[in-house]
Amino acid sequence: MKKNLIIFSVIVAVSFAQFGDGTGTTAHSVMKTGFGPRPAGMGSAYAGLATGVDALWWNPAGLYQLTASEVLVTHQEWISDIRDEYLAFAWPMSAKNSLGLGLNFSSITGIEHIDENNLPVGGGQEPETINVYDAMLALAYTRQIGESFGIGISLKGLYENLYQVTGFGGSADIGIHSRLTPSFSWGVVAQNLGGVTYGDSTYLAPIQARLGASLRYPALLFGAYFAADVCVPADNNISVHAGAEVWPFEMLALRAGYQTGPQDITPDGLGVPAGLTGGLGFAFDRFRIDYTIAPYGKLGLAHRFGLAATFGERPWKGSNNDKGDETEAFTATERTETDLVPGHETAIVHEPDSLPTFVQASGSVEKPYRASVSRFGANFSIEVSPTPQHETTECLVSQPYGLIIENKGDEWDIINID
């Protein structure tokens, strides 16, 4: 099945390449650039990584990786008084289902009003200025299939006010994502399938396909992530995106990337440096602050700022989070990192019929283990025992989405990093 899906992904990308000569023929162009300073700092290579609330725009299928609810607020300061305000929320509503909600508002202010004869409009020496703006509302749903595969769809409502012309429309994103190993994942997404109507005329949205892959090394320093995407737009040339995020310290992330589009990076355009991106991330407790900068040649610099936060946890299959005094037996099957603070390895507890694999904390441990989870109000009692041995370690933790299981010889310790 996975082989067929990879073949399907390549076919989708090649098919979109047939539209590659329609430059400038689409509407609502803000959707070409994407949202979120973290993906932007990595060269906009995010379809294959697609972790956290950022996946809502880059590949909604990646929302199955959420371990907790996340909210993101960003501000983007483009060149020429172009600004974006973006709000996103992602909610892992059950063990296999996730929802996402996003809202973007873009504006361009201070545009000089010139008529068809290149004369100022307004009756004075200086032309009057006008403002234009657009908005987008997105609702996403993601379903996890198996242990490491997700399929997601996002529906978008579009609005655009171009001074004397108003446009309404809609579009959809459809994506798939798979984490083939703990280190390697890939994803493909078809974006902006729809259009915008202005009066009696209808234009396509900036339809594009993205095929991406990523490598994750949470145990390298405090976490290292590498990603690459190929973007095939219907109205422009194919672009390649690559980037990296490294956490040299537990609270600090460094990001860098390069992209060959959608901006023109030829010597006659903005120049080769216009493809560079870079940024920082600061994580503390359940919050993360992000900043990204990108040069656009003679047009100047673009800046993105973001604040992300997590709360709650994904409900576990077989448990009832509304009732207390219930005990369930689960088998831990894999390791994954928290989306908010990469570098913290967590053991995620899954349903009993899953096959155990391994856990990583301060080193790789290939002993499977079983965990007994008892809920008492807001607290959980966790018992962990390596199999087939019967040693147990017991502790009391609060909201244990963030746990590290450490193997110290014959002893297993649970460390709460919540």
N, C-alpha and C positions, 0 to 999 in steps of 0.2 A: 504493500500500500504506500509506504513512504517513497519507494522508487517512482511509482506512478505520479505521486504528488510533485516530486522534484521535476519530472518531465513536464507535467502540466505547467509548473511555474516558468520553465524556460519557454514553453510555447506561448504563454501569455506575454512575456517580455518581448519575444521576437515579433509577435503580432502587433503590439503597440509600436514597434519600430517602423512599421509601414506608414505611420502617420507623421513621421519625423520632419516633414517639410512644410508644416502649416504654421510657421512662426507668427505669433501675434494675432491669432484668429479666435482666441478664447476669452471668456469673461471671468470676473472675480479672481484676478491674478494673484491676490494675496495668498491663495491656497497653494501656490507653487513653492513657497518658501518654508512653510511649516512653522510650528510653534514650540516653545520651550528652549531655554538657554542650554540645558544639558545636551540634547541631541545636536543643537546648532554648534556648540563648541567642539563636537566630534566630527565636524565636516558634514553634518546632516546625514550620517550613516547610522540608521537606527532601526530599519525594518527587520533586521536579523537579531538585534538585541531586544528591543521592544519591552523593556522592563518598566514597572511603575506606571504612574498616571500619564507619563509622556507617550505611552503606547496608544493612547486614545486617538491621536492624530496620525502617528507614524505607521502603526499597524495594530488595529484594535484586537487582532487575534492574540497579541501578547499579554492582554489583561489577565489571562488565566494564571500568570506567574505571580500575581499579587498575593502577599501574605497578610495584608492589612489594608484598610481603606486609606486613600491618599487624596490630598487636595493640593492644587498648584495654582498660584497667582503669578502672572508675568507681565512685564512692561517691555516693549520693544521700541527703541528710538532709532528710526531709520534716518536716511538722508532726506533733505528737502522737506522737513517738517512732516514726515510720514510717521505715524505712531500706531502701534497695536497694543490692545489690552486683552489679555487672555485669561480665562478662569476655567479650570477643569477639575472634575471630581471623579474618582474611580472607587467602586464599591464591590468587593467580593461577597456577593449576597448569599452564596452557599458554597459547598465544597467544590462544585463543578461549574458554577455560573457566576459571571461578573457583569456589572453594568458600568457605563461611563457617561458623563455629561460634560459637554464643553461649550463655552460661549466666547466668541471673539468679536471685538469692535475695533475697526480700523478707521483712521481719519487722515486727511491731508488738508492742512489749513494754509491760508495766505496765498492762494493761487491767483495770479494776476489775470483779470478778465479782459481778453483781447478779442476783438471781432474778426470777421473773415478778411477784413482789409488791413489787419495788423495795427488797428487803432485802439487806444484804451477806451473801455466802456465805463461810463459813469459821469461823463461830462467835464471832467477836470483834466489837469495835466498828467496826473497819475491814475492808472486804471484802478477800478474797484477790485477788491479781492473776494474770492468765493471759497467755500469749503465743500469738500465731498467726503463721503464716508460709506462704509459698508459693514455688515454684521453677518455672523454665522452662528447657528445653533446646531450642535451635534449630539446625537444620542446613540450610544454603542451598546451592543450585547455580545458577549463572548461565552463560548461553551468549551469546556475542557473535555477532550476525548482521550481516554487512557491516562497515563501518568505524565506525559510530556508533549502533548499536542493540543493545540487550540485552534478554533475557527471563530472568526469575529466579523461583525458587520456594523457599520456606522452610517446612520442616516442624517443628512444635513439639510437644514433650511437656510436659504441664502437671501440676503437683501442688500441692495446697492442704491445709493442716492448720488447721482452725478449732476447735481445742480438742477438742470431742467428735465432730466430723464431719470426715471426710477425703474429699477429692475427687481424682479422676484424670481426665485428658482429653487432648485433642490438637487441634491446629488447623494451618492452612496459610496462608501469604501467597503471592500470585501477582502479579507486577508486570512492567511493561514500562518501558523508558527509552530516550529517543532524544536525541542531541545533534545538532540540525538544522544548527546553525552553530557555529563556535568559541565564540560568545558566548551562544547560546540553547540551552537544553535543556528537556525536559518529561518527565514520568513519571506513571504511574497505577498504583495498587496496591490490591488487595483484601486486607484483613488479617484475621487471626484467624477464618478460616473453620473452625469446629469447635465443640466444647462440652466441658463438664466434668460428670462424674457424681459425685453425692454419695449414696451408698447406693442407694436405689431411684429417685432423682430426677436428671434430667439438665437442665442449663441451657446455653444458648448462650454461647459466648465473646463478648467485646465486638467483634462483627463491625463493620467499617467500611471505607469506600473513601476513598482519598486521590487527588486530582488536583492536580499541582503543576507549576510552571514556574520557571525561574531564568535570570538574566543573570550573565555572568562577564566581568570586565574585569581580567585579570591585570596589564595594563600601567598601570592607574590606581593612583598611589602605588606600594605594593608588593603590590597586589591588592585587588579589591573584588568582592563577590558579593551578589546580591539574589535573594530567593526568595519565593514565595507559594504557599500550598496551600489547597485547600478539602477539609475532612474531613466525610464523610457517615456518621455512626454509625447502627447499627440500634437503639440504645437511648437516643438523645439528639437534641438539635437539631443542625443543620448548623453547623459552626464554620469561621471563616476565620482563616488564619495568615499572617503576613508578617514578614520579617526581613531583616537585612543583616549582612554581615561585612566590615570594612574593615581593611586592614593599613597603618597610617600609617608603620610602621617594619618592617624586614625580619623582626624577631623578635617583633613585637607585633601582635595582632589585637584589634579592638574589635567587640563584637557587641551587637545590640539587636533587639527584636522585639515583636510584639503578637499575642495569640490570643484569640478570643472563646469558647473552650471547651477542654476539656470542663468546666472549672469554671464556676460561675454568676457572671457578672460584672454582673448587674443590681444596681440600688441596694438591692433587698431581699435580695440574696445577698452576695457578697464585695465587690462594688463594681467600678467600671470599672478602677481601678489594678491589680486582680488579674490582668488580662490582660497586663501588662508583663513582659518578660524582658530580661536584660542579662548580659553576660559578657566575659571576657578569654581570650586565648590567647597562650601564650609558646612560640615555636619555637626550637630550637637543635639543630644537627646533624640527627640522625634522630629527634628526640623533640619532643613537643608536650605542654604542660601546659594544661589548660582549667579554667575556673571559670565557673559560671553562678548567678545569684541571681534569684528570682522571688517577688514578694509575693503572699500569699494572704489579704489583708484582715485581719480579726480573728483568723484562724487563725495568722498569723505568716509567717515567711520560709522558703522552701525553698532549699537549697544543693546544687549538684552539683559534684563534682570529678572530673577525669579525667586519665589519662596515656596517651598514644598513642606508638607507636614503629613505624618501618618497617625492613625488612631484606630483602636479596635483590633480585630483579628478576623481572619477568614474562618467561618464555621467549619468544624470537622465533620466529615460524613459519619453518621451513626450516633453522634452526640446531640443533645438538646440544650442549646445555650440559654433557654428560658427557664429551665428547671434545675434544681440542685439535687445533691445526694444521689447522683447517678454515676455508675462505674462502667467503663467500657474498656475492652482490650484492643489495642491497635498494634500494628507492626510498622516500625520506621523503615522507610524504603530508600530514601535518597537524602542528599544534602542540597541546600540552596542558600543563597545569600539574601539578606533583607534588601529590598529595593532602596530604602532610604539611606542606609549606611552600609555601602558595600565593604567587604572585608570581614564582616561578622558572619561566620558560618553558622547556620542554624540547622538543626535536625527537625524535619517536618514529619509529623505523625500521620500515617495514612491508614486506609481500611485494612482489615485483617487478611484479605485474600491477595494482597500485594506481595510480591517476592522481595525479601530484604536484599539490599546491596551493600552499601558501606556508609560510613560517617566520616567526615573530616573535621578535625578541630585544630589542634596544634600539629597534627600529622595524620597521614592516611591510616585508617583503621578498617580492616576488611572483615571484622567480626560482625555478623548480624546481631541485632538485639531486639528485645521486646519491651514495650512500655505500657504500663497500666495507668490509665488516666482516671482520676476521681474528681468530680466537681463538687465543691462546697461553696455555694454562693458565688463570689467573685474570684475565689481562689481555686487552684488545682493542686492535687497531690500527685506527684509523678514517681513511679517506681520503674527503674530500668534494670534489666538483668541481661547479661550476655548469654546467648544460647550456645551450647546446651548447658552451660554452667548455671548455677542458681544463686550467685551472689546478687544482691540488690542494693541499690542506692536510693534513698528516699529524701525528698525535699519538698518544701512548700513554696510555690511561686505564684506570681500574679500575672495573668494574661500571657501564657507561655508561648507566644509566637516566636520569641527570640531565645533559643536555648543553644548552648554548646554542650555536646557530649564529649568528654575527654576520657581517653583510655590511659590509665597509669598502671601499667603492669596488669595485675588481676583486678584492679579497682576501676570503677566507672564513676566519674563525678559529673554532676549537672551544674552548670553555671548559668544563672539567669542574667541575660544582658538586656532585658526589657527596660 
